[in-house]
Amino acid sequence: MRGGNSMAPRRIEKANFPGMKGYDKKRLNKLLMYLNANNLYGWAMIQHLPTGGFRWLDLKDLPNFRTISPTAKRGSVWEVKLKYPKKLHPSHSDFPLCPERRIVTREELSLEQDNMIEKLSNGKFAETEKLVATLETKDRYILHYTNLQQCLNLGMELEHVYRVLEFDQLPWLEPYIMGNTQRRRNAKNDFERDLWKLMNNAVFGKTMEDVRRRKRIDLVRPIGEENCLRKMLADPALVGQKIFYGATILDLSKYYMYDFWYNHIKRKYGNRAKLCYTDTDSFIIEIETENVYDDMVEDADLYDFSGYLEDHPLLKKLPPDQWITKPDGNRSKSYAIETENMTKNIQKAKGLKKSLVNKELTIDIYERCILEGVEDKPQTANFLRCERFVPYIIRQTKRSIHPLDSKRWLLIDRITTWAFGDCRIPIYIQALEKYGNDIPRKILASLDL
């Protein structure tokens, strides 16, 4: 199973629009938008999901999957080989289709990233498995049939089909999910809203539970003066957990995000829209346009304006504390957002306590980390632990903000990144070797830089 995308394609960007401090009339208008998909997993859970009737199909008699409706009685999962044509690389490098879980080796990284490893980690690089979105060929890739339809509609090429598993499908979770969603809308306080959200999330979590990690604990009566605790492995019967529900929900969630990006944002703005950061259900996007909020009203069916009255002025102009002027995303799960009047800045750093992040980390620290390639000082915090029913406090020091992002290929400006497998990478390396930092503008333009 594969979760959602999390990456920082463009690590720093600066807005430029009328009304903001430092607005430059000579430059193009650029607005930065933070967009979040409402209840993404909830949407996926009300779609048609597997219910049973699994069978392997004969490869000599496969159905035309391009015509199968998302609401068909029978669905399928395909194991295929997909090719990413080079003509798609420049437009798809920000947000490649078909992310895959694999190990990124040091040899795949750019010279800039290799220098960071030598400087900050004494040449040590942990080659760990992670979810990476690349432009490489996807061999023996398993995906839901709606995702396969989407990939081919967006230009990927199907080279081979290995296996197809067909199943019955129904929107069997829809009544439960929609009922909880309605109760959440009617909630009168944060506790109730969080409760009904949790009721949906808990079901999603159970669909992906790895039951092989379960343990059966038998408490045995005392023998003599000592108690005996016997620990046993999971019962083999539990391995029948229906994880194909979770796999389908995750695939459909990615379908939704790719559909919004390619069939709305890129179709509407083309090269005027660039992805700065994404994390599962959210985007930070740079858009070259006169007024992005007018554009949103034109596509009101895609956006949730329920928090605004119909005549609310925010539909025409948001207050300065909601103007995003600069996002700094140094790596996955680590980013900062600067707003116009600095009152609603956001800092995120996975693994660090939220209170510590808000107190110790600033926009300037993130920016210095990215542009200078330096690591911020380690952060120390206290954590409550409990062992054998005895609570105690530990003091733990963790690495803070780190400039190395090994999910993407970093260019020499330390801001722009490309997906691994991008056909422009060898051309860029040759240009660097020949011209150094003074690559001619003509070559840069040919690389969309």
Phi, psi and omega in degrees: 000148181233130179280204182273160178291141173215112184195166180235085182298321179234109197284332176220138174214153182236127179286160176207103181209154182303135178103339181272158177293136178078018180298131181247111182296335183284340180266159176295147175290127177231128176243146180248126184241134170255115182241135181233131179284121179295123171050053185303309181291329175298319177299315181295326184285344178266001176280177177290122182241156181301144177233345182147198179065036182288137174202145177280136181269151175286123183296341179278350184223054182278146177285162175281094187294340180296336184258000181285127181284149174300339181255018179294157180291332180241130176246183182200158174239134187243139171252115192222173169244120183242137178254140177260101181302143183298332181296340180271345188304310181299322183274342182254355186296329178296321189215070184296148176284164173055065174296149182226148178272114181203171179271132174264122181270161181295329181296338181280342186282162180281168178299322179299317179292322179297321177295323177298319180298316179295319185284318189258338184234017179055036177081005181265130179223122181277114180272083183256156179286137179208164178276117186234134176263113184236172177255019181277166175296137180259105181257135184054045180270129182256127181206159179292151185297329178292325176292323177295318176302315181297315181301315181289324177295331181267004170114353177291158184244131179275118182259329182200148174246124181267309183211154175222125178250119182257153182204162171284149178215145178211156175278060190287341179269352187303312181301319181293312183295314182293326177297315178293324179296318178294320178296325178292322178297326182273358183297146184255355180208170183296325180300313181293320179298316179293326181298310183289331173293318180295325180299324176285315183296325181296320178295316178300316180299321181292333180289345182244008183297133176272095186290347178293341179271356179293149176235145174253121182254124176252119174271120183257143181302152180303139174242111185071229183262356184247145172276152180240124179246121182250125182251128183235156178288166181300146176294126181306335181295337183286346183293351179282014179303138186277070182287349178293339173298309182298319180298320179293317179299317179295318178295317180294326178296317178293324176304315182298314182292318178295322180297317180295317183292309187276322185267355173237294185299306183290327178291326183278320188248343181060227181287355178280354177246129178230142180271123178268319183202147174215146177212096175061287186241017184220156177229145161245116190238138171262127182232130174270105181198162181287316181209100184293335181287325172296321178297321181294321179296325177298329180247047186300336180291344181264350185239154180259106177256019186296340179279357182243147171287159184300327181257019184293132182295341182294340177291339179257329182204119178281153178291158184303331181286356176245005174279117176277119181257337181196121170258138176240107179243101185279336179189178179301134177067017180217108183201165177222147179235125178259132177254167189303310183259013172066009184275340181234041175295152181235132174234133178229139176206106183298137178097344179255149179297141184300318181296324180290319179299314182293330184273318190262331186260137180235168177303319182297325179294316178299316183293318178296320178301317183287308188285325182261352179065036181246157180260138177286160181300148177300149180248138182246137180212159178265141179229140178272128178233163179217127179225126183055041177068016178248111180284146177204165182247134174244152177251120189237135177250128182235155172296143183263239182278125184237137186280345186279121174242108185265013176272346183218166182266118187268131177277172188292340179284353179066010180245310183279138174230152174239157176287146174301140182093356180297129183293347180279343184300310179300323179295318180294319179297317178298319179295321178296317181295328183273318187248351185068222181281352183259056179291130180304146181300328181298319179291318179299319180296323179293340179261009182062039179247000000 
